[in-house]
Amino acid sequence: MKFHTATIAIAATLLAAIPPLEAFARPSFGVLSRLSSSSRTAYNYNVASRGGAIYMNSGTDAKAKAEVVDIPTAPIEGMRPGTSGLRKKVDVWMGEHYVENFIQSLIDTAVDANGGKMLDTIVVAGDGRYYNNEAIQTIARLLAANGIKNIWIPQSGIMSTPAVSAVIRRRTADGSGNDGEGLAQGGIVLTASHNPGGPGEDFGIKYNEGLGQPAGEEFTDALYEKTLKLSSYKTISNAPEIDIDAPVGTEYQLTPTSTVTIIDPFQNYLDALKSCFDFDQLRKFGQRDGFSMIFDGMHGAGGKFSQRVLVEELGLPESSLMRCNPLPDFGKCHPDPNLTYASELVKLLGLLPDGAADPSLDISTLPALGAANDGDGDRNLIAGAGFFVTPSDSMALICDNWESIPQFSSKGGLNGVARSMPSSAALDVVAEARGIPCFVTPTGWKFFGNLMSSKESFDGIDYGPFLCGEESFGTGSDHVREKDGLWAVLAWMSILSKANENVGDGETLVGVKDIVTSHWAKYGRHYYCRYDYEGVDSDDANKVMDMIREKFVNSDVSSAVASESGIKLVDAVEFSYTDPVDGSQTSKQGLILNFQLPTGDPARVVFRLSGTGSAGATIRMYLEQYEKDSSKHDMSAPVALKDLAEEALSLVQMEKTTGRDAPTVIT
């Protein structure tokens, strides 16, 4: 690869007679470590263009002056990260000192976690939403001013969340590298995931630690405490603008010790995927008569990666892609890959809004496989012609078909699987039958991180190869330390390829529906769906949870009587978790109402407040009931679960407390 380098040669000079700002003194790192009596360092730049590259040389006739400075600030309330970083309305992030306060607190927390030493290399990337590029410029200045030597920014500033994890785990000095060889000690990811983007919408920042995993609660709690005590932050004033669209390999030396490098957004992630799947076989399968697919990028970061993988690597036609050009406002769509917000894709696959097949369509004319990503490319929707696959079923199917996926089959199968507690127990049933250890964790990918890295970080049990997922359209494995939408798509292509290896040319291919219905016949069906009540007044949302806790969890429900539909409440618990790897404990992770159906089969309803919104509260109600009888497997989930939903909503007085007579979204 030819690298174009923009070299910035910088001469540092102290500003004379400037007294220190003792009230806002901070530990000094990098270029400031030499300064004991000044709050700033000046750099003079002389800017010239040579042969298309930018050269910045020091000189007394400088056209621009940059300084490392301490900026006085004060704590800003409300910076406690949720399950996946800090998410707020973009107008909040654009407020004075907001990004700077959060990033300085993040840097200070990372330094503490690193034994008091400044980090050497950090990745900064985002999902391309509104304010992405401006925030990258601000963050780069803070990182450089604090003394971080290497700041890696992907070309265009856009990278999917799993791709960031791959860079952390793999990228070495020359850009390549195998898993575990990565030099980066962390990654700052600018995303609000599946939340809307654009003016007036959502923005977020999360931090991934040195193994590529989302920061754990110990880190985020410490970060929040830092935000409450912050008195100043370091930055570079008058710094030159970084051209994030510059050629890969372009370097900007912001201080004598800190360099920004524009990196290839695809290479390390593509290497990670190729370590999991047989690309040659997938390319052949993709060309078979009878197979076609449609992928909806929802104008998020994943669109660029689907183009690179599905079209350029696997040879699928461009017509296989829709909405795969990233846009700051996601084309004014809600980039959440579910039946509601991926409605155009759902129609193309011959599905009704509830996931049932549209009986008026001939499924033989429809794409064999459909998929979608969310805003930052880590979530996935999977469907076939006239057939929707729930995320929980998808995870169970991947587990049961591990022989189809080289990542697993090459190592003799899975050594561990895990699901979030609200996800259905479909995975548990397969894991038990297959003799695979299965874990149930709180919601949040960070809880899977310890299990995936048990051997790597704690010298504990090696659970790899490892499969994990959440009901919220998130699936992944230990190739990175994030959920990975495109990985799930390739896993399903691999399953379809294996299922059709003995199907001759001209014969009807085994489809998604065939694979799933055969699975249900073997293991039973876990009917499952989720009701989301978005933007609920926070006080009202807490009243609902407090009432469930007081009336059911903390009370005796053994005398409860069955409803008119024959559904009976038999137990109520609040989920807590003790991490089997490090022993840490997490409480108040969801309220579970367990029911018995008239058939004697079990059912449950889970209530929890989501930590991924930016305003108000989202109450999520998860419904699940088990059905062994294969003659009863053909209903749509919302229809099958209607009586259970009505019973649960009546018990918790949802409408009376919140004023909501219907959910915002059913998925």
KOLTOR-111169 format. One record per residue (C-alpha): x, y, z; residue in three letters. Coordinates in steps of 0.5 Angstrom, whole numbers, always signed. Last residue first. Layout:
residues N
ATOM      px      py      pz   resn
ATOM       X       Y       Z    ala
...
END
This chain:
residues 667
ATOM      px      py      pz   resn
ATOM     -82     -13     +36    thr
ATOM     -88      -9     +38    ile
ATOM     -86      -1     +38    val
ATOM     -89      +5     +42    thr
ATOM     -93      +0     +46    pro
ATOM    -101      +1     +47    ala
ATOM    -106      +5     +52    asp
ATOM    -100      +9     +55    arg
ATOM    -103     +14     +61    gly
ATOM     -97     +12     +65    thr
ATOM    -100      +9     +71    thr
ATOM    -107      +7     +69    lys
ATOM    -104      +5     +62    glu
ATOM     -99      +0     +65    met
ATOM    -103      -3     +71    gln
ATOM     -98      -8     +73    val
ATOM    -103     -14     +73    leu
ATOM    -107     -11     +67    ser
ATOM    -101     -11     +63    leu
ATOM     -99     -18     +65    ala
ATOM    -106     -21     +63    glu
ATOM    -106     -17     +57    glu
ATOM     -99     -19     +55    ala
ATOM    -100     -27     +56    leu
ATOM    -107     -27     +52    asp
ATOM    -104     -23     +46    lys
ATOM     -98     -28     +46    leu
ATOM    -100     -32     +40    ala
ATOM    -102     -26     +36    val
ATOM     -96     -22     +38    pro
ATOM     -91     -29     +36    ala
ATOM     -95     -30     +29    ser
ATOM     -98     -37     +29    met
ATOM     -95     -43     +26    asp
ATOM     -92     -47     +31    his
ATOM     -99     -50     +34    lys
ATOM     -98     -57     +30    ser
ATOM     -91     -57     +33    ser
ATOM     -94     -58     +40    asp
ATOM     -88     -56     +44    lys
ATOM     -90     -49     +46    glu
ATOM     -86     -45     +51    tyr
ATOM     -88     -38     +53    gln
ATOM     -84     -31     +52    glu
ATOM     -86     -24     +53    leu
ATOM     -81     -18     +54    tyr
ATOM     -84     -11     +57    met
ATOM     -79      -6     +56    arg
ATOM     -80      +1     +59    ile
ATOM     -77      +7     +56    thr
ATOM     -75     +13     +60    ala
ATOM     -75     +20     +58    gly
ATOM     -69     +23     +54    ala
ATOM     -63     +20     +51    ser
ATOM     -65     +12     +51    gly
ATOM     -60      +6     +51    thr
ATOM     -61      +5     +59    gly
ATOM     -68      +1     +58    ser
ATOM     -72      +0     +64    leu
ATOM     -74      -7     +65    arg
ATOM     -80     -11     +66    phe
ATOM     -80     -19     +64    val
ATOM     -86     -23     +63    val
ATOM     -86     -31     +63    arg
ATOM     -89     -37     +61    ala
ATOM     -89     -44     +63    pro
ATOM     -93     -50     +60    asp
ATOM     -98     -53     +64    gly
ATOM    -103     -53     +58    thr
ATOM    -107     -47     +62    pro
ATOM    -101     -43     +62    leu
ATOM     -97     -42     +68    gln
ATOM     -93     -36     +69    phe
ATOM     -87     -33     +72    asn
ATOM     -86     -25     +73    leu
ATOM     -79     -23     +72    ile
ATOM     -77     -16     +74    leu
ATOM     -70     -14     +71    gly
ATOM     -63     -12     +73    gln
ATOM     -64     -10     +80    lys
ATOM     -57     -12     +82    ser
ATOM     -50     -13     +79    thr
ATOM     -44     -17     +83    gln
ATOM     -37     -18     +81    ser
ATOM     -34     -25     +82    gly
ATOM     -29     -24     +77    asp
ATOM     -31     -30     +72    val
ATOM     -37     -33     +74    pro
ATOM     -40     -26     +75    asp
ATOM     -46     -26     +80    thr
ATOM     -52     -23     +77    tyr
ATOM     -59     -21     +80    ser
ATOM     -66     -21     +77    phe
ATOM     -72     -19     +81    glu
ATOM     -77     -25     +82    val
ATOM     -84     -26     +82    ala
ATOM     -87     -33     +82    asp
ATOM     -94     -37     +80    val
ATOM     -98     -32     +76    leu
ATOM    -104     -36     +73    lys
ATOM    -106     -36     +66    ile
ATOM    -113     -39     +65    gly
ATOM    -116     -34     +60    ser
ATOM    -120     -32     +65    glu
ATOM    -114     -31     +70    ser
ATOM    -112     -36     +74    ala
ATOM    -111     -34     +82    val
ATOM    -106     -32     +86    ala
ATOM    -105     -35     +93    ser
ATOM     -98     -37     +92    ser
ATOM     -96     -29     +90    val
ATOM     -93     -28     +97    asp
ATOM     -90     -21     +97    ser
ATOM     -83     -17     +95    asn
ATOM     -83     -19     +88    val
ATOM     -91     -18     +87    phe
ATOM     -94     -12     +90    lys
ATOM     -87      -8     +92    glu
ATOM     -83     -10     +86    arg
ATOM     -88      -9     +81    ile
ATOM     -91      -3     +84    met
ATOM     -83      +0     +84    asp
ATOM     -82      -2     +77    met
ATOM     -89      +2     +75    val
ATOM     -87      +8     +79    lys
ATOM     -80      +8     +76    asn
ATOM     -84      +9     +69    ala
ATOM     -88     +14     +72    asp
ATOM     -83     +18     +75    asp
ATOM     -79     +18     +68    ser
ATOM     -84     +20     +64    asp
ATOM     -85     +15     +58    val
ATOM     -81     +17     +52    gly
ATOM     -81     +10     +49    glu
ATOM     -86      +4     +51    tyr
ATOM     -83      -2     +48    asp
ATOM     -87      -9     +48    tyr
ATOM     -82     -15     +46    arg
ATOM     -84     -21     +43    cys
ATOM     -83     -29     +44    tyr
ATOM     -86     -35     +42    tyr
ATOM     -81     -41     +44    his
ATOM     -82     -46     +40    arg
ATOM     -80     -54     +41    gly
ATOM     -73     -57     +41    tyr
ATOM     -74     -62     +35    lys
ATOM     -80     -59     +31    ala
ATOM     -78     -52     +33    trp
ATOM     -71     -53     +29    his
ATOM     -75     -56     +23    ser
ATOM     -79     -50     +23    thr
ATOM     -73     -46     +23    val
ATOM     -69     -49     +17    ile
ATOM     -75     -50     +13    asp
ATOM     -77     -42     +14    lys
ATOM     -69     -40     +12    val
ATOM     -70     -44      +6    gly
ATOM     -67     -51      +3    val
ATOM     -66     -49      -5    leu
ATOM     -71     -52     -10    thr
ATOM     -67     -56     -15    glu
ATOM     -65     -53     -21    gly
ATOM     -57     -55     -19    asp
ATOM     -57     -61     -14    gly
ATOM     -58     -60      -7    val
ATOM     -53     -64      -3    asn
ATOM     -49     -57      +0    glu
ATOM     -56     -54      +1    asn
ATOM     -56     -54      +9    ala
ATOM     -49     -52      +9    lys
ATOM     -50     -46      +4    ser
ATOM     -56     -44      +8    leu
ATOM     -52     -45     +15    ile
ATOM     -46     -41     +12    ser
ATOM     -51     -35      +9    met
ATOM     -54     -35     +16    trp
ATOM     -47     -34     +20    ala
ATOM     -45     -29     +14    leu
ATOM     -51     -25     +16    val
ATOM     -49     -26     +24    ala
ATOM     -42     -23     +23    trp
ATOM     -45     -17     +19    leu
ATOM     -49     -15     +25    gly
ATOM     -43     -16     +30    asp
ATOM     -44     -16     +38    lys
ATOM     -38     -13     +41    glu
ATOM     -31     -16     +43    arg
ATOM     -29     -19     +37    val
ATOM     -28     -26     +34    his
ATOM     -31     -28     +41    asp
ATOM     -38     -29     +38    ser
ATOM     -44     -24     +36    gly
ATOM     -51     -23     +36    thr
ATOM     -55     -17     +38    gly
ATOM     -62     -16     +35    phe
ATOM     -65     -13     +42    ser
ATOM     -66     -21     +44    glu
ATOM     -59     -21     +46    glu
ATOM     -53     -25     +44    gly
ATOM     -47     -30     +45    cys
ATOM     -43     -35     +42    leu
ATOM     -36     -37     +44    phe
ATOM     -30     -41     +41    pro
ATOM     -28     -40     +46    gly
ATOM     -30     -41     +54    tyr
ATOM     -23     -42     +56    asp
ATOM     -23     -43     +64    ile
ATOM     -19     -38     +68    gly
ATOM     -13     -34     +67    asp
ATOM     -16     -28     +68    phe
ATOM     -15     -23     +62    ser
ATOM     -14     -28     +56    glu
ATOM     -17     -34     +59    lys
ATOM     -24     -31     +62    ser
ATOM     -24     -26     +56    ser
ATOM     -30     -29     +52    met
ATOM     -34     -29     +59    leu
ATOM     -31     -23     +62    asn
ATOM     -34     -19     +55    gly
ATOM     -41     -22     +55    phe
ATOM     -42     -17     +61    phe
ATOM     -40     -12     +57    lys
ATOM     -45     -13     +52    trp
ATOM     -50     -10     +56    gly
ATOM     -57     -14     +59    thr
ATOM     -55     -18     +65    pro
ATOM     -53     -25     +64    thr
ATOM     -55     -32     +63    val
ATOM     -50     -37     +62    phe
ATOM     -50     -43     +58    cys
ATOM     -44     -49     +58    pro
ATOM     -45     -53     +52    ile
ATOM     -47     -60     +53    gly
ATOM     -51     -60     +46    arg
ATOM     -58     -62     +49    ala
ATOM     -57     -57     +54    glu
ATOM     -54     -52     +50    ala
ATOM     -60     -52     +45    val
ATOM     -65     -52     +51    val
ATOM     -61     -46     +54    asp
ATOM     -61     -42     +47    leu
ATOM     -69     -42     +46    ala
ATOM     -69     -39     +53    ala
ATOM     -72     -33     +51    ser
ATOM     -68     -26     +51    ser
ATOM     -69     -22     +57    pro
ATOM     -63     -25     +61    met
ATOM     -58     -23     +56    ser
ATOM     -55     -30     +53    arg
ATOM     -49     -34     +53    ala
ATOM     -45     -39     +50    val
ATOM     -39     -43     +51    gly
ATOM     -34     -48     +49    asn
ATOM     -37     -48     +42    leu
ATOM     -35     -54     +37    gly
ATOM     -29     -58     +35    gly
ATOM     -24     -52     +34    lys
ATOM     -25     -52     +26    ser
ATOM     -32     -53     +27    ser
ATOM     -33     -46     +31    phe
ATOM     -30     -41     +26    gln
ATOM     -31     -46     +20    pro
ATOM     -39     -44     +21    ile
ATOM     -43     -50     +19    ser
ATOM     -42     -55     +24    glu
ATOM     -44     -49     +29    trp
ATOM     -51     -51     +27    asn
ATOM     -55     -52     +34    asp
ATOM     -51     -45     +36    cys
ATOM     -53     -41     +30    ile
ATOM     -60     -44     +31    leu
ATOM     -61     -42     +38    ala
ATOM     -58     -35     +36    met
ATOM     -63     -34     +31    ser
ATOM     -69     -36     +35    asp
ATOM     -67     -31     +40    ser
ATOM     -66     -25     +35    pro
ATOM     -73     -27     +32    thr
ATOM     -73     -30     +25    val
ATOM     -78     -27     +20    phe
ATOM     -81     -32     +14    phe
ATOM     -84     -30      +8    gly
ATOM     -78     -31      +4    ala
ATOM     -72     -31     +10    gly
ATOM     -71     -26     +15    ala
ATOM     -65     -24     +20    ile
ATOM     -65     -17     +23    leu
ATOM     -58     -15     +26    asn
ATOM     -55     -11     +31    arg
ATOM     -47      -8     +31    asp
ATOM     -47      -4     +25    gly
ATOM     -47      +3     +28    asp
ATOM     -54      +6     +26    gly
ATOM     -57      -1     +26    asp
ATOM     -56      -7     +21    asn
ATOM     -61     -11     +16    ala
ATOM     -62     -18     +13    ala
ATOM     -66     -21      +8    gly
ATOM     -65     -28      +5    leu
ATOM     -68     -32      +0    ala
ATOM     -70     -26      -4    pro
ATOM     -78     -26      -6    leu
ATOM     -81     -29     -12    thr
ATOM     -82     -36      -9    ser
ATOM     -85     -33      -4    ile
ATOM     -91     -32      -8    asp
ATOM     -95     -26      -5    leu
ATOM    -102     -25      -2    ser
ATOM    -101     -29      +4    pro
ATOM     -97     -24      +7    asp
ATOM     -92     -28     +12    ala
ATOM     -93     -26     +19    ala
ATOM     -88     -22     +22    gly
ATOM     -93     -17     +26    asp
ATOM     -92     -11     +20    pro
ATOM     -93     -17     +15    leu
ATOM     -88     -20     +11    leu
ATOM     -86     -21      +4    gly
ATOM     -79     -20      +4    leu
ATOM     -79     -14      +0    leu
ATOM     -85     -12      +6    lys
ATOM     -80     -13     +11    val
ATOM     -74      -9      +8    leu
ATOM     -79      -3      +7    glu
ATOM     -81      -4     +15    ser
ATOM     -74      -4     +18    ala
ATOM     -77      +1     +23    tyr
ATOM     -83      -3     +25    thr
ATOM     -80     -10     +24    leu
ATOM     -74      -9     +27    asn
ATOM     -67      -6     +25    pro
ATOM     -66      +0     +29    asp
ATOM     -64      +6     +25    pro
ATOM     -70     +11     +26    his
ATOM     -70     +14     +19    cys
ATOM     -69     +21     +17    lys
ATOM     -64     +19     +12    gly
ATOM     -60     +16     +17    phe
ATOM     -59     +23     +20    asp
ATOM     -52     +24     +18    pro
ATOM     -52     +19     +12    leu
ATOM     -48     +13     +11    pro
ATOM     -50     +10      +4    asn
ATOM     -52      +3      +5    cys
ATOM     -60      +5      +4    arg
ATOM     -61      -2      +0    met
ATOM     -56      -7      -2    leu
ATOM     -57     -13      -6    ser
ATOM     -58      -9     -12    ser
ATOM     -50      -8     -12    glu
ATOM     -50     -15     -14    pro
ATOM     -46     -21     -10    leu
ATOM     -39     -22     -11    gly
ATOM     -37     -25      -4    leu
ATOM     -31     -20      -3    glu
ATOM     -33     -13      -7    glu
ATOM     -41     -14      -6    val
ATOM     -42     -17      +1    leu
ATOM     -36     -15      +4    val
ATOM     -34      -8      +2    arg
ATOM     -41      -6      +1    gln
ATOM     -43      -9      +7    ser
ATOM     -38      -5     +11    phe
ATOM     -40      +1      +8    lys
ATOM     -47      +0     +10    gly
ATOM     -45      -2     +17    gly
ATOM     -44      +5     +19    ala
ATOM     -51      +7     +18    gly
ATOM     -56      +9     +12    his
ATOM     -61      +4     +14    met
ATOM     -56      -1     +12    gly
ATOM     -61      -6      +9    asp
ATOM     -59     -12      +6    phe
ATOM     -63     -16      +0    ile
ATOM     -61     -23      -1    met
ATOM     -61     -28      -7    ser
ATOM     -61     -35      -8    phe
ATOM     -65     -39     -13    gly
ATOM     -59     -40     -18    asp
ATOM     -53     -41     -14    arg
ATOM     -48     -35     -14    gln
ATOM     -48     -33      -7    gly
ATOM     -46     -40      -6    phe
ATOM     -40     -40      -9    lys
ATOM     -38     -33      -6    arg
ATOM     -40     -37      +1    leu
ATOM     -35     -42      -1    gln
ATOM     -29     -38      -2    asp
ATOM     -31     -34      +4    phe
ATOM     -30     -39      +8    asp
ATOM     -32     -36     +15    phe
ATOM     -29     -34     +22    cys
ATOM     -22     -32     +20    ser
ATOM     -24     -28     +14    lys
ATOM     -29     -24     +19    leu
ATOM     -23     -22     +23    ala
ATOM     -19     -20     +17    asp
ATOM     -24     -16     +14    leu
ATOM     -25     -12     +21    tyr
ATOM     -17     -11     +21    asn
ATOM     -17      -8     +14    gln
ATOM     -24      -4     +13    phe
ATOM     -23      +2     +16    pro
ATOM     -16      +4     +13    asp
ATOM     -12      +9     +18    ile
ATOM     -11     +16     +18    ile
ATOM      -6     +17     +23    thr
ATOM      -6     +23     +28    val
ATOM      +1     +24     +32    thr
ATOM      +2     +26     +39    ser
ATOM     +10     +27     +42    thr
ATOM     +12     +33     +38    pro
ATOM      +5     +36     +38    thr
ATOM      -1     +35     +33    leu
ATOM      +3     +31     +28    gln
ATOM      -2     +30     +23    tyr
ATOM      -1     +23     +19    glu
ATOM      -4     +21     +12    thr
ATOM      -3     +13     +12    gly
ATOM     -10     +12      +9    val
ATOM     -11     +18      +4    pro
ATOM     -15     +24      +7    ala
ATOM     -22     +24      +8    asp
ATOM     -21     +26     +16    ile
ATOM     -18     +32     +14    asp
ATOM     -15     +34     +21    ile
ATOM     -16     +42     +22    glu
ATOM     -10     +45     +25    pro
ATOM     -10     +47     +32    ala
ATOM     -11     +54     +34    asn
ATOM     -12     +52     +42    ser
ATOM     -10     +45     +44    ile
ATOM     -14     +42     +49    thr
ATOM     -13     +40     +57    lys
ATOM     -19     +40     +61    tyr
ATOM     -20     +44     +68    ser
ATOM     -24     +43     +74    ser
ATOM     -27     +36     +74    leu
ATOM     -30     +33     +80    lys
ATOM     -37     +31     +78    leu
ATOM     -34     +28     +72    thr
ATOM     -29     +24     +75    lys
ATOM     -34     +20     +79    glu
ATOM     -38     +19     +73    tyr
ATOM     -31     +16     +70    leu
ATOM     -30     +11     +76    ala
ATOM     -37      +9     +75    asp
ATOM     -36      +7     +68    thr
ATOM     -29      +4     +69    phe
ATOM     -32      -1     +75    glu
ATOM     -38      -2     +70    glu
ATOM     -34      -5     +65    gly
ATOM     -32      -1     +59    ala
ATOM     -34      -4     +52    pro
ATOM     -29     -10     +50    gln
ATOM     -24      -9     +45    gly
ATOM     -19     -12     +49    leu
ATOM     -16      -6     +51    gly
ATOM     -22      -2     +53    glu
ATOM     -28      +0     +49    asn
ATOM     -31      +7     +51    tyr
ATOM     -38     +10     +49    lys
ATOM     -40     +17     +46    ile
ATOM     -47     +18     +44    gly
ATOM     -51     +23     +40    phe
ATOM     -59     +23     +39    asp
ATOM     -64     +28     +35    glu
ATOM     -65     +35     +35    gly
ATOM     -61     +36     +29    pro
ATOM     -59     +29     +26    gly
ATOM     -59     +22     +29    gly
ATOM     -64     +17     +31    pro
ATOM     -62     +11     +36    asn
ATOM     -60      +5     +34    his
ATOM     -53      +6     +36    ser
ATOM     -52     +13     +40    ala
ATOM     -45     +13     +37    thr
ATOM     -38     +16     +37    leu
ATOM     -33     +10     +39    val
ATOM     -27     +12     +43    ile
ATOM     -23      +6     +43    gly
ATOM     -17      +3     +48    gly
ATOM     -10      +1     +49    gln
ATOM      -9      +0     +41    ala
ATOM      -3      -4     +40    leu
ATOM      -7     -10     +37    gly
ATOM      -3     -17     +37    glu
ATOM      -9     -21     +40    gly
ATOM     -12     -23     +34    asp
ATOM      -7     -22     +28    asn
ATOM      -4     -16     +25    gly
ATOM      -4     -11     +19    ser
ATOM      -4      -4     +19    gly
ATOM      +4      -3     +19    asp
ATOM      +4      -1     +27    ala
ATOM      +0      -7     +29    thr
ATOM      -8      -7     +28    arg
ATOM     -11     -13     +31    arg
ATOM     -15     -13     +38    arg
ATOM     -16      -5     +38    ile
ATOM     -18      -5     +30    val
ATOM     -23     -11     +31    ala
ATOM     -26      -7     +37    ser
ATOM     -27      -1     +32    val
ATOM     -30      -6     +27    ala
ATOM     -35      -9     +31    pro
ATOM     -37      -1     +33    thr
ATOM     -38      +0     +25    ser
ATOM     -33      +5     +23    met
ATOM     -34     +12     +20    ile
ATOM     -29     +18     +21    gly
ATOM     -28     +19     +13    ser
ATOM     -22     +15     +13    gln
ATOM     -21     +12     +20    pro
ATOM     -18     +16     +26    ile
ATOM     -12     +13     +30    trp
ATOM      -9     +17     +35    ile
ATOM      -2     +15     +37    asn
ATOM      +2     +19     +42    lys
ATOM      -3     +20     +48    ile
ATOM      +0     +26     +51    gly
ATOM      -6     +30     +55    asn
ATOM      -6     +35     +49    ala
ATOM      -6     +30     +44    ala
ATOM     -12     +26     +47    leu
ATOM     -16     +33     +48    leu
ATOM     -14     +35     +41    arg
ATOM     -17     +29     +38    ala
ATOM     -23     +29     +42    ile
ATOM     -25     +36     +39    thr
ATOM     -24     +34     +32    gln
ATOM     -27     +27     +33    ile
ATOM     -33     +31     +36    ala
ATOM     -34     +36     +29    glu
ATOM     -34     +30     +25    asn
ATOM     -39     +26     +28    asn
ATOM     -44     +32     +30    tyr
ATOM     -50     +29     +26    tyr
ATOM     -49     +21     +25    arg
ATOM     -43     +18     +22    gly
ATOM     -42     +12     +26    asp
ATOM     -36     +14     +30    gly
ATOM     -29     +13     +30    ala
ATOM     -23     +15     +35    val
ATOM     -18      +9     +36    val
ATOM     -13     +10     +42    ile
ATOM      -5      +9     +43    thr
ATOM      +0     +10     +48    asp
ATOM      -4     +11     +54    leu
ATOM      -2     +15     +60    met
ATOM      +1     +11     +66    lys
ATOM      -3     +12     +73    gly
ATOM      -3      +4     +73    gly
ATOM      -7      +4     +67    asn
ATOM     -14      +4     +70    ala
ATOM     -12     +11     +73    asp
ATOM     -10     +13     +66    val
ATOM     -17     +10     +63    ala
ATOM     -20     +14     +68    thr
ATOM     -17     +21     +67    asp
ATOM     -18     +20     +59    ile
ATOM     -25     +19     +61    leu
ATOM     -26     +25     +65    ser
ATOM     -22     +29     +60    gln
ATOM     -27     +26     +55    ile
ATOM     -33     +28     +59    phe
ATOM     -31     +35     +60    asn
ATOM     -29     +36     +53    glu
ATOM     -35     +34     +50    val
ATOM     -39     +38     +54    tyr
ATOM     -35     +44     +55    his
ATOM     -40     +49     +52    glu
ATOM     -46     +45     +49    gly
ATOM     -46     +41     +43    met
ATOM     -47     +35     +47    trp
ATOM     -53     +37     +50    val
ATOM     -56     +39     +43    asp
ATOM     -54     +32     +40    val
ATOM     -59     +29     +45    lys
ATOM     -56     +25     +50    lys
ATOM     -53     +18     +50    arg
ATOM     -47     +16     +55    leu
ATOM     -44      +9     +54    gly
ATOM     -47      +2     +53    ser
ATOM     -51      +0     +59    thr
ATOM     -52      +7     +61    gly
ATOM     -46     +12     +62    pro
ATOM     -47     +17     +68    arg
ATOM     -46     +24     +65    met
ATOM     -52     +28     +68    gly
ATOM     -49     +34     +72    glu
ATOM     -44     +38     +69    ile
ATOM     -38     +39     +73    pro
ATOM     -34     +46     +72    ala
ATOM     -29     +48     +67    thr
ATOM     -22     +52     +67    pro
ATOM     -18     +51     +60    ile
ATOM     -11     +48     +61    asp
ATOM      -7     +50     +55    val
ATOM      -3     +46     +49    val
ATOM      -2     +52     +44    glu
ATOM      -3     +53     +37    ala
ATOM      -1     +58     +33    lys
ATOM      -2     +60     +25    ala
ATOM      +1     +63     +19    lys
ATOM      +8     +62     +22    ala
ATOM     +13     +67     +21    asp
ATOM     +18     +65     +27    thr
ATOM     +18     +58     +24    gly
ATOM     +16     +51     +25    ser
ATOM     +14     +47     +19    asn
ATOM      +7     +44     +17    met
ATOM      +7     +40     +10    tyr
ATOM      +1     +38      +7    ile
ATOM      +1     +33      +1    ala
ATOM      -2     +34      -6    gly
ATOM      +5     +35      -9    gly
ATOM      +7     +40      -4    arg
ATOM      +3     +45      +0    ser
ATOM      +5     +50      +5    ala
ATOM      +3     +51     +12    val
ATOM      +8     +55     +17    asn
ATOM      +6     +53     +24    tyr
ATOM      +8     +55     +31    asn
ATOM      +7     +51     +37    tyr
ATOM      +6     +54     +44    ala
ATOM      +6     +51     +51    thr
ATOM      +1     +52     +56    arg
ATOM      -1     +52     +63    ser
ATOM      +6     +54     +66    ser
ATOM     +10     +54     +72    ser
ATOM     +12     +46     +72    ser
ATOM     +13     +45     +64    leu
ATOM     +17     +39     +62    arg
ATOM     +11     +34     +63    ser
ATOM      +7     +38     +58    leu
ATOM      +9     +35     +52    val
ATOM      +7     +28     +54    gly
ATOM      +3     +28     +61    phe
ATOM      +2     +33     +66    ser
ATOM      -3     +32     +72    pro
ATOM      -8     +38     +73    arg
ATOM      -7     +45     +76    ala
ATOM     -14     +48     +76    phe
ATOM     -13     +53     +82    ala
ATOM      -6     +53     +80    glu
ATOM      -7     +57     +74    leu
ATOM      +0     +58     +73    pro
ATOM      +3     +65     +71    pro
ATOM      +5     +67     +64    ile
ATOM     +11     +71     +64    ala
ATOM     +14     +68     +58    ala
ATOM     +10     +63     +53    leu
ATOM     +15     +57     +53    leu
ATOM     +17     +55     +46    thr
ATOM     +16     +48     +42    ala
ATOM     +18     +47     +35    ala
ATOM     +13     +43     +31    ile
ATOM     +15     +39     +24    ala
ATOM      +8     +37     +21    ile
ATOM      +9     +32     +16    thr
ATOM      +3     +30     +11    ala
ATOM      +4     +23      +9    thr
ATOM      +1     +19      +3    his
ATOM      +2     +12      +4    phe
ATOM      +3      +7      -2    lys
ATOM      +0      +0      +0    met
END
